[in-house]
Amino acid sequence: MTKIKIVTDSSAVISPERLSEIEINVVSLSVMIDGVIYADKELDNVEFMSMMANAKSLPKTSQPPIGEFIELYDKLGEDGSEIISIHLTEKLSGTVNTARQAAQMSKSNVTVIDSDYIDQALGFQVYEAAKLAQSGASKDDVLQLVEDVKKRTSLYIGVATLENLVKGGRVGKLVGALSGFLNMKIMMQLVNGELEVVGKGRGNKTFTKWLTALEKNLAHLDLEYIGISDADSRELTTELKNSLLTILPDFDIPIIHTIPLVATHAGKGAFAIMYYTK
């Protein structure tokens, strides 16, 4: 049976425990800080926050060059393996489109998937695909599972300040100015690859109030996994985790510091809660 190999990009976040169970290949996005370009996966996630705070301007992120994809695809397919390449939503990056172009130019058999997600939510699809591929499943079976996981996934992100989103052109400047002035906190959901506002208010009570509503929904779901990512908001995310554990006492809920790519756009103090059902 043909072996299936999994490729993703550095925006996929997977807990160390889960990562130790699978074999994946990662192509790194890059971050430019004051003219110096760094590979996303080579930066320390926590140290990056200080680098960003001290930078003269907002760091810029960029997708991997097409040549890196082609080189990796060709290498992985040398033994006849087929490749499934799963990437962050094209609404936030052109990475998946570069992967598609590379797949057409590669000598290997490559199927590229837009996950419609990022961070741990992208990691859900990558993890499940890798686990099933390692069991000897067919490409069609792996692709079907990835699609199923995508449909069963939810991602919510809390933004403490819109400063970075405004600087990066992600929201209107007027909205950003008003939100900063009023100390507004924003809750958003990633739906079909795009962010939609689901709540806003003053102070962190906005987040805890939203969580109360989420917990009522979670209590009726058959969860497979839930995780939290943050950008220097550990005090808040620990509080949110402890609240979640009151209704999900049997779950190990990891808190992982998010990657530079996400922190650049979401800003200091941001967090995300992601889960998928069985």
N, C-alpha and C positions, 0 to 999 in steps of 0.2 A: 504493500500500500504506500502511496506517495506521502512523504512527510510534509506536514504543514508547519511553517515558521511564522512567528508573529513579529511585526514591526510596529513601533509607535514613535511618538515624539516626546520631548522632555517636558511637555505640559501635562503629561499623564502622571498622576501622583498615586502611588500604591504603598500601603503600609509595609514596613520591613518584614513582618511575619508572612504576609501574602507574597511579597516579592521573592522570598526565599523558596517558595514552592514552585516557581515557574521559570521558564526560559524565554526571554524577550530580547529584542534588539531595539535600541533607542537612537534616534537621530535628534541632535540637539538644535534647538532654536538658539538665537543669540541676543545679547543685550549690549547696547552701546551706552557707556557712561562717560560723559565729557570727552567724547572722541575715541575712547578705548573700547574695543569690542571683546566681549567675553562670551564663551559658550555657556548657555543657560545651565547645563548640568554640572559645570565646573565651579559655579559660584555657590558659596555657603548661603543657604536661604536666610539665616538670621543675620549674618554679617551684611548681606545685601541691603537690609533695611537702613543701616547706618550709611552705606555707600550712597543710597538713593537720597537720604536726607541731606547729605553733605554735597551732593552734586550741584553743579551750576544750573543745570536744567533737567527736566524730567528725562530719565533714561528712555531710549528707543529700542523697541524689540523688532526682530526680523526673523523671517522663516529660513530654514536651511537651504543652501544652494542645491539646485537640481542634481548637480554632479555627485553629491554625497548620497542622494537617494539611489541613483543609478549604480554607483559603485557597490553599495550595500546590497541592493537587490540582485545584482549579478553574482556577487560572492555567495550569498545565501542560496541561490538557485543552482550553483555549480554541481551539486550532488543530485539534481533532479527534484529538489523540494519545491513546493508551491508556497507562495507568500501571501499573507493577509496583513495589510498595512492599515492601522486604525489611528485616526488623527483628530485633533481638536476641531471644533466647529469652524467652517469656512466663514461664518459671520464675524469671527474674531481674528482670523488669520488666513493667509493664502497658502498655508502649509499643505493642506489636503489637495489643493489644485496642483501644486508643484509635484506632490507625490503621484498624482494621476498622470502628469506629463512624463515623469520619470518611468512609470510603469509601462507606458507605451514604447519607450526607448530601450528598456531593459531587455536582456536576453531571457530573463526568467518569467515565469507565469505569476503575475502579481495582481491581486484584487485589492483596491483601495476603498476604504470606508470612511465617510464623514460621521463621526460619533455623535454630532450635534451637542457635544459637551466638552468639558475641560476639567482639569484637576482630578480629584478622586472619582468623579462621575465618569470621566474618560477611562480612568483606571479600572473601573468595574468591568467594562467591556473587554479591555485588554487582558485582565486577569482571567475572566471566564473563558475567553477565546484560547488563551495559552494552556489552561488546565485541560480543556477538552481536546485541543490539538495534541497534547502530550499523551493522551489516552489512546491515540491512534484513530480518532474520528476523521471522517471525510471533510473536505473543504465545505461542501454544502451544509453539513451539520454544524460546523463552526460558524459559518455565516448566518445560519438561522438563529443560533443561540445569541450571537452578537445583536441581531435585530430585536430579539425578544428582550434581552437585558436593556437595550436602549428604551424600549417602550415601557419598561417597568421602573425606570430611573427618574428621580426628581432631584433637582439642585436649587437651593435657595442661597442667596448671598446678601449679607448685611454690609452696608457701606457707612463708615463713620464720618467720612468727609468726602465731598465730591471734587476736591481739589485736583486730584490726579486724573479723574475722568474728564474734567473740564479741560485741563491742559492737553490731554490726549485727544480732545475733540469728540469724546464719546457722548457727551450731553451738551445741551445748549448752555451758553455762558450765563444767560439770565437765570436759569434754573439753578446753576451752580452758585451764583452769587447770593440768591435768596436763601438757598439751603444753608450756606455757610453762616449767613447773618442770623438766621433763626435757630442755629444749632440743630438742624434737621438731620435725622438718621433715616436711611432709606433701606427698605427690604425689597429685593428683587428675586424673580424666578427666571431661570434660563429655560425658555420654551422654544422648541424648534430652532435652537441655536441663537436665539435673540433674548435679550434681557427685558423683562416686563416688571414694572413697579407693582408690588403687591401690598405695600404698607409704608407709611412714613410718619414721623413725629419727632418730638424733641427728646434728646437724651437717650440713654441705653434702655430705659423702660420700654421704648419702642420695640426693641429686640425681644425683651422678655415677654411682653404682651403678645407679640407675634408667635413666640415659641409656645405659649399656652394654647393658642389656637391650633398650632401644628400638632401638639401632643394629643389633642382630642382626635385628630385624624389618624395619627400613628397607632393609637390604641386599637384601632379596628383593622390594621393592616398586618399581613403575614410577611414580616420583614426578613430579608436575607442578610442584609448588611447595612450599617450606617456609620458614617465617618464625619469628622469635623476638620476643616482646614482654617488656618488663621494667618494674619499678617500682623504680628506684634500685638495681639489682642488676647493673650493667654488667660488673663484674669477673667475676662468676659466669657471666653469659650469654655473655661473650666466650670464656670457657673452654669452655662447652658448645658454642658455635659452632665453635671450632677442632677440637673432638673430632668433631663432625658432618662437618666438611670432610674428615676423613681417609677417610671412606667415601663422601662426596658431593663429590668435588673439582670437579665441573663445575657445581655450584650456587652461585648468588649468594644467600647467606642473610642477609636484612636483620635487624638488631636495631633495633626501634622502641620508644621509651618509650611505655608504654601510657597511655591516657586517664585523666582524673580519676575517671570513673565506676568503672572497673575498679580503680584504685589505692585508692579509698576502701574497697572491700570486701576486696580481696586483701591490702592493707597493704604497707608498705615491705619491699623485698627479694624480692617475689614475681616470678615470671616465667612465661611460657607458651611452649610449642613447639607449632606448628600446621602441618599439612600436608594436601595432598590429592593423590590419585593420578590418573593419566591414565585 
